[in-house]
Structures are given as C-alpha cells and as structure tokens.
Amino acid sequence: MTELSSHHRATADAYDAVAVLYSELPRPDLDSLPLDRAVLTAFAETVRAEAAGPVVEVGCGPGPVTARLRDLGLDVFGVDLSPVMIALARETYPDLRFEVGSMDALDAVGVADGGLGGVVSWYSVIHTPPQDLPRYFAEFRRVLAPGGTLLLAFFESEGSPVTAFDHKVATAYRWPVDALAGLAAEAGFTETGRMLREPCEGERFRRGHLLLRADGGAAA
C-alpha cells in the first residue's frame, strides 16, 4: 500500500480504533431495506449484462455488502483503508478477497486501467473533503472499462448545499444528489438511475443512490 495522506491516515486510524465496536453496532440489515437491495440488484444485473470484468467495493468495511454482491453472482473483492476492518472482513468471509488500500489509488492493489466492470462505493466517499472528490471520481473512471458501472450510496443533503455532519467515526458530508451527479459527469460518467429514500427508524438523514455508466474511451 502506498503512503497515506494525512486525511487518509486520520480516517484509517479512526476506523481502526472502533472497528470491532462499529461492526457490532445495530443498524438496519439489507434484508430489511428493500429499496437498498433493489439498487444493489440493479447494479449486479447491469454489470453481468455488460460482462466487462470484476467488481470492487471501495471502503468495504467488515464486508457485508461485498458478500451481498458475491451472492448476486458477481466476481467481487473489497478494499478499505482500515487494516482492522480488512482483518474482520477476511475472518468473516474467508472465501472473498479483501485488500488494505485507498479508493483513490487502486493501482496499489493491482487494478489496471479499464480492468473492472463495476465499482461500488457504499457510503464510503462520505468522509472525503468535497474539494478532493473529483480525484476519486477520476480514479473510478480510470479503473472502469467503457460501459462499466459505478454505484454510489451517500447521505443526501435534502435541498441544502454540501453539509458536514458529526458521523460516529469521523467528519462526513451530505451531498445534494444533483451536485454529486454533476461531479461524476465531469469525470466521464453518464447517470443511468437514482434512488432517494427517507430515513428508516434510527437513521438521521435521507439516503441517496446513483447508478452511473463509464463513458467510452479514456477519461480526460
């Protein structure tokens, strides 16, 4: 793994410190979230139809979404900044591949240009300072084959500008769905669908989901 920036190191250290507790915190399971399951299923069906290559879940944490994607028939592996999270994922899902790495430097875990059919960022860009997010989108576009699919899950700002909030682990950001889709478009993605849902019991914020297709040719 390449040397981490100060922001990455702070985020990794924060998750390392709470990884075991975080993995045990009560939260809605995907089995009780039909809209979330529908988005993941739509992503999986799109990737399988394109047959463009394997899938990575970036910011995979202890691995439940990576495992769900496997169960949906995808060739998938997970990447996370936190070594403790990756250790938990490997222990829980020993049949899956998990790597310590940064979602803006996937070459460090062996991902070549255009080498993937899909990227899933399931609430994992939320800690990224807004000015840094274009770099992440550029990396997602680099690793995706033309026609590959990017799925973003995030906290939606409900009509407000980009807004920082007190996430349990580290400062995070809520995004207007149109602004996030616009940044993705600038990086070479075309929106194919979106889903917004209201908070469930125990959740504070509206949830946003974007499905995006990597445009043909290399990103600028």
N, C-alpha and C positions, 0 to 999 in steps of 0.2 A: 504493500500500500504506500502511495506517495505521502509526503509530509503534509499534515493538515494545516489549514489556515487557522487563525485564532478563533474565528467564528465556528468552524467545523470542530475544533478541539473542544470548545466550550460546550457545544451541543452533544458531542460524543461523551464527554465526561459527565454531563447532566444525566444522560440516559443510562450510562454505566452505573451511576450511583443509585438509581431507582429501578433498575431493570427487573429484578425479581418481583418487587412490590408492584411495579407497573403491569407486569404480565398477569398478576393475580387480581388486579382491580376489577370490580364488577362493571361491566359495560354491555350494551346490547349486543347479543350474538348475531352473526349474519343470518342464522336460522329464523330470527325474529324480525328481520329487516327485509321484507320482500322487494322493496324498490332498490336497495343496495345490491341484493342478489341479482335482480334483473339487469342492472348495469354491468356487473361482472360477467353475467352470462352473455350479454350482447357483445362485450369486448371479446370473450373467448370465441364466440361464433364467427365474429369478423376476422379474427386472426387465423382461425382454422380455414376459413374460406379463401384467404389470401395465400396461405401456405408459404409465408415469407421468411420463416425462421423461428427460433426460440424466443422466449419472453423473459424479461427481468422485472421483478418487483423491486423498486428502489425505496430504501427506507423501510425495509420489510419487518423490522422489529422482531418479535419472537416467532413470526412465520405463519400465522393462521390464514392470511389472505393468499400467500404463496401456495399453501396447501390447498386452498379452495380452487385456485387456478389449475393446479395439478388435477384435481378431481373433475374439473371441467374439460379435461383432455389436452391440456397444454404442456409443452416441454418448457418448464419454467425453473428459474433459480432466483434466489433473493440476495440483496446487497444491503448492508446497513453500516453506518459509521461506528456503531457501538459494538465493541468486541464481546461484551457481556450479553447483549441481545442476540448476537450471532451464536454464541455458545448455547443459549437457551433454545434457539431455533433448531440447531443441529441435534440437541438432545431430544427435543420433542418430535422432530420429523427427520429421523436419520436417513431416510431414503431420498431426501432432497438435498440439493446443493445450496449452501449459503456461504457468502464471502463478506469479509470486512472490506469496505470501500466507500467511496463518496460518489453520489449520483451525478456529480459534475466532472468526474474523471473515471469513466467506466473502462477506459483503456487499461487502467491499472489492474483490473480483474479479467483482462483478456478479451474485451468486447471490441471487435474491429468495426470500421466504417461500414454501415449498412448491414451489420451482422445479425440484427434482430427483427423479428416480426411484430413485436409488441413491447411496450413499456407501460408499467402500472406504477403510478405514484399515488398511493392510497393514504392521504393526509400526511405526506412526507415532505412536501415543499412548504409546509406551513411555517416552519422556522426560518425560512430563507429571507433575509432582508430584501425588501422589494427591489432595490437597485441591482441586486445580484441575480434576480430570477431570469433575465434574458440569457445569462450564461448557462443556466441549467437547461433551458429550452433548446439552446444551440447544441448541447451535448445529447439530449434526447433525439434531436433531428439527425445528428451525426450517426448514431448507432442504429437508427431505424432504416430498413430497406424502403425504397419508394413504395408507397401504399401501405406501409406498416402503421400500426395503430397505437396511439398514446391515450391512456385513461388517467385523468386527474380527478382526485377526490379532495375536497378542501372545505373550509368553513366560509360560508358566503356572508357578505357584509350587509345584506338587506337594505340596499339603497345608499349606504354610506361609502365614502372613499375607503381605500386600503386602511385597515384599522388594526393596531396592535392590541393583543389581549394577554391576560395572565394565564397562559397554559400551565398545567400542573407541573411540567418539567422545565420548560424554557420559553422565553417570549415567542409568541406566534402571531400570525397575521391572518385577518379575514379579508377576502378579496371580492370585489364586485365581479360577477360572472362575466360580464361583457369586457371588462378590463383584462381579465385573465385570458379570455379567448383572443383578445386583440394582440396581447404579447405573443401568444402561440402563433398567430397568423404571421407576425413579423419574422418569426423564426422558421417559417416554411411549413406550417400546418393549416389544414382546412378543417373546420368544425363539421362533424357529421351528426352530432346529437348532444343534448344536455339534459340533465335532470336535476331539479331542485326539490328538496323535501323539507318539511318543517321539523323542528326538533322533536324527538321522542322523549318520553319521560326520563328525566335525569340528564338530558342534553341541554346545552345553553343556546346553541346557535343553529340557524338554518344550514343545511348541508348542500354543497354544490358538487356536481359531477359533469365533466366534459369528456366527450369522445372526439378524438382528433385524428385525421389521417395525414401521414407524412407525404408532402407533395413530391412529385417525380424529380429526379436529379439531385445533385448535391446541394446542401444548404449553403447560402452565401456566407 
